[in-house]
Amino acid sequence: MEENRLILSHVNIPLEEIDFLQDISFTIEENSMTAILGANGCGKTTLLRAICNQIPFTGQCEWNNISLQNCSARELSRLLSYIPQRSGITISMSVLDVVLMGFNPVLKLLETPSKLQKEAASKALSMVGLTDFISRDYLTLSEGEKQLCILARTLVTHTKLWLLDEPDSSLDFHNRYHMLSLIKQMMHQSDACALLCLHDPGLALNFCDQLILLKEHHVAAILHPRTDPLPLMEKSLSAIYGSVTLKQITDNKRNVHLVLLSEQLP
Amino acid sequence: MKKKLWNNQHLYICVIATLLAFLTSILVGKYPITPAALMAGDQMAIRVFLTLRLPRALIGLLGGFGLGIAGFVYQTVFRNPLAAPDIIGVSSGASVGAAFSILFISQTVLPVTLCSFLGGLTAVCLALILSSIAPGKKQETLVLAGIVVHSLAQTLLMFLKLMADPEKELASIEYWIMGSLGSVTLSRIPWNMILICLTTFCLLLLYRQILLLSVEEEEAKTLGVPTGQLRILVLLLSTLQVASIISITGLISFVGLLAPHIARLLTKRNRKSTFLLSGFLGAFLLLIADILAKGIATTELPVSIFTSLLGAPFLVYLIVSGRRQK
């Protein structure tokens, strides 16, 4: 079986008549999580949207030797899942119906979800901890619960490439770790890979295998938190977040964490 | 489980109420018909029943059902609680078609039906074409294009009215715009009935896709929904449905707007049974309005008076009480 791999080479994304992102090249290996980091408005979301073919760009973007630019919406939906910052569900429907939407790529036009698929959907909901919400109206959920519900929808798709745009932005401390562990677990279970935009570099350092740092329309650095030396990472992160200190800390259970501290305290 | 039963209870009650209204509608009218007379083989009663009452009640039933379904589809696809067939110009297009026929072709039933049908379809196609030329977000441009077509059609209608002979033609145009089930006869309805049934059936089959269309464009695309084609398909189907109804009856206001709202207020959510409930509520509303239209005065009254009379206070209630969502 061939390896699942996303390769971007020399991608330029024009936006409002300038090349908003220039010469973006990186590779995402299977079983891995990659985070895109950068200041607000540096183009994290734009990059994700380009990969899932929603804005035009030049250069190569290949998934297992398939050029994603040439795929139809339906083909694309079978290859990758995209979680936007905020889901665009604007009319009331049940949480279960929202999750069942995840099966659309494999259903025919007039087909309705099978009993098996409904069971898979409720299993996904229990994985994200929303079992009690199954028949609730999606619109009445809190923002964090909505994000968990959309994650459940992504869980049922069985796609091998996940693009997640700040999937944790409305989650509390516990759920943030729970969601990222869940994603990591899914990646390993199904040989998939994930590309995430994250605001919190601390989370990215501990959960992701690769960090892509964007600054001034370019890739400023690509870091590998597991292998790169701390001083090097500290220097690269300081370039986008202002001067920071990177420390290794051991918790009570002897897990080693990377902790990023901003030096901008009063 | 209990909750599920209760949800469907609305549907059952509404189906029974609609059937009762349907039977009442058959019995109410100028010529008195009783079940006993029909049984006894009263020739006149049977003729009135077959050629007038039954077709009229059927159109009330199917037309109302279709308008309720179409209203639900429009509101879902446009993600707008006030969306109605007017929003992409089908009603005003049909009015222009009818007025055109009354002025230049014939005031008889068949040409008016055909022209209003074509008018409605033309308006929608125009709106779809206009919005497909424009780049960018389809949803908003489609609504805008619809408004453009709508006002264009209104202007045309005004011209046609100016040209009309106030004694006869203008009156017919006005009467058509007010809508009535009074001119429904057996010979007029078979094709339209087939169309209404067919489109309703297709829309019911497409329910899952219609729900997917309510999700924002980009997200729907990543779920593998061919949003562009699907939206056109669904809108054409629902427009075909509306056009085949109002080309027989003339404009009927408020049914398409109200039925989905009441359905959602009752069931408190969107699901397939809400979709069906919306159709039955539409049928109930139209049948009741029609019974009042033919029963309340010695002359036939336009049905829109009663759909509006029943509908307007409810809309005010909706606005005042603040839309239920959130």
Interface residues (C-beta under 8 A of the other chain):
Chain A: R49 C52 Q54 S72 A73 R74 L76 S77 R78 L80 S81 Y82 P84 S87 G88 I89 T90 I91 S92 M93 S94 D97 M101 G102 N104 P105 L107 L109 L110 T112 P113 S135 D137 L139 T140
Chain B: K3 Q75 T76 R79 L205 L206 R208 Q209 L211 L212 S214 V215 E216 E217 E218 E219 A220 K221 T222 L223 G224 V225 P226 T227 R264 K268 R269 N270 R271 Q325 K326
